[in-house]
Amino acid sequence: MKLASNPKLTVVGAGPGDADLITLKAVKALQNAAVILYDALVNKELLEYAEGAEQIYVGKRKGCYAYQQEQINQLIVHRALTKGHVVRLKGGDPFIFGRGAEEMEYAAGYGVEVAMVPGISSSLAVPAYQNIPLTKRGSAESFWVITGTTKSHNISNDVALAAKSTATVVILMGMSKLSKIMELFKEEGKQDLPVAIIQNGTTEDEKIGVGTVNTIEQVVAENDLSNPAIIVLGEVVNHRYRLHTICVQAANNSLKVAV
Ligand SMILES: C[S@@+](CC[C@H](N)C(=O)[O-])C[C@H]1O[C@@H](n2cnc3c(N)ncnc32)[C@H](O)[C@@H]1O
């Protein structure tokens, strides 16, 4: 087997879905790749930056994993050692619930040079595209980003802690635990706290449902919301309505001035 002289892994954040939300550094990494391994939530348009590269899909197919994590790790090392520069393209930011760190550790253990290009995480960008600021003076002084489902498939204990705080709470991979999450907030007396659920955020298929801790499950059923989705809990959710109202009022006022 002929070995590459410069085995390298670059773990690259693809951003949350909108192809324009990739960084210039990520585009340069794609252009310099010999092999790309990409996930399900990556916008396929981005692969056009890597025309000459071998492109391997390693995400989920019809709910099943095309590759297990161990196989992905081995594939990265094999391709780096035989072909040179491997780009591991991951949705959002690879270090936010993305297993990018694990893949870098594994490759480094085989003497592969490793690098990381951060991406715009869905946890920030998906609410932002819906005019939901995660912090806003007077509404929220901090935010938590939590996984709804842990390695052991249970709800993270951090959700109960976050429910006690005044922070904006952003939950990824939480749709299968929605009832339990809302229960934890109800236990803290937060029945009326605003909640937004955004599916396929920043893409053409984006869908949103807005309600409160008490009503959001009904909203989800009515709007048929499912994965991939982000749950945002906090007063900041109301900002999108406030902004909308201001825009409508301003438009009405300017109409009156024009008349
Ligand atoms: C394994 S995590 C990866 C997160 C990613 N590393 C990031 O920073 O965005 C996948 C989860 O992120 C959320 N997610 C990712 N992209 C999304 C999008 N465009 N719209 C809504 N949720 C998204 C969903 O909760 C999904 O189940």
The ligand as an SDF file (V2000), in Angstrom:
LIG
                    3D

 27 29  0  0  0  0  0  0  0  0999 V2000
  -25.7270   15.8310   16.6600 C   0  0  0  0  0  0  0  0  0  0  0  0
  -26.3560   17.4270   16.9310 S   0  0  0  0  0  0  0  0  0  0  0  0
  -25.1670   18.3540   16.0440 C   0  0  0  0  0  0  0  0  0  0  0  0
  -25.1920   19.8330   16.3180 C   0  0  0  0  0  0  0  0  0  0  0  0
  -24.1810   20.5960   15.4960 C   0  0  0  0  0  0  0  0  0  0  0  0
  -22.8510   20.2050   15.8080 N   0  0  0  0  0  0  0  0  0  0  0  0
  -24.3240   22.1110   15.6370 C   0  0  0  0  0  0  0  0  0  0  0  0
  -23.4530   22.7810   16.1810 O   0  0  0  0  0  0  0  0  0  0  0  0
  -25.3420   22.6330   15.1480 O   0  0  0  0  0  0  0  0  0  0  0  0
  -27.7380   17.4150   15.8520 C   0  0  0  0  0  0  0  0  0  0  0  0
  -28.9110   18.2130   16.4130 C   0  0  0  0  0  0  0  0  0  0  0  0
  -28.6870   19.6020   16.2040 O   0  0  0  0  0  0  0  0  0  0  0  0
  -29.9110   20.2400   15.9380 C   0  0  0  0  0  0  0  0  0  0  0  0
  -29.8690   20.8150   14.5760 N   0  0  0  0  0  0  0  0  0  0  0  0
  -28.8250   20.7800   13.7430 C   0  0  0  0  0  0  0  0  0  0  0  0
  -29.1000   21.4630   12.6070 N   0  0  0  0  0  0  0  0  0  0  0  0
  -30.3560   21.9360   12.7550 C   0  0  0  0  0  0  0  0  0  0  0  0
  -31.2170   22.7380   11.9390 C   0  0  0  0  0  0  0  0  0  0  0  0
  -30.8360   23.2000   10.7500 N   0  0  0  0  0  0  0  0  0  0  0  0
  -32.4530   23.0420   12.4210 N   0  0  0  0  0  0  0  0  0  0  0  0
  -32.8510   22.6200   13.6320 C   0  0  0  0  0  0  0  0  0  0  0  0
  -32.0780   21.8610   14.4440 N   0  0  0  0  0  0  0  0  0  0  0  0
  -30.8500   21.5360   14.0180 C   0  0  0  0  0  0  0  0  0  0  0  0
  -31.0020   19.1930   16.0950 C   0  0  0  0  0  0  0  0  0  0  0  0
  -31.4250   19.1960   17.4350 O   0  0  0  0  0  0  0  0  0  0  0  0
  -30.2300   17.9380   15.7460 C   0  0  0  0  0  0  0  0  0  0  0  0
  -30.8760   16.8000   16.2700 O   0  0  0  0  0  0  0  0  0  0  0  0
  1  2  1  0
  2  3  1  0
  2 10  1  0
  3  4  1  0
  4  5  1  0
  5  6  1  0
  5  7  1  0
  7  8  2  0
  7  9  1  0
 10 11  1  0
 11 12  1  0
 11 26  1  0
 12 13  1  0
 13 14  1  0
 13 24  1  0
 14 15  1  0
 14 23  1  0
 15 16  2  0
 16 17  1  0
 17 18  1  0
 17 23  2  0
 18 19  1  0
 18 20  2  0
 20 21  1  0
 21 22  2  0
 22 23  1  0
 24 25  1  0
 24 26  1  0
 26 27  1  0
M  CHG  2   2   1   9  -1
M  END
$$$$
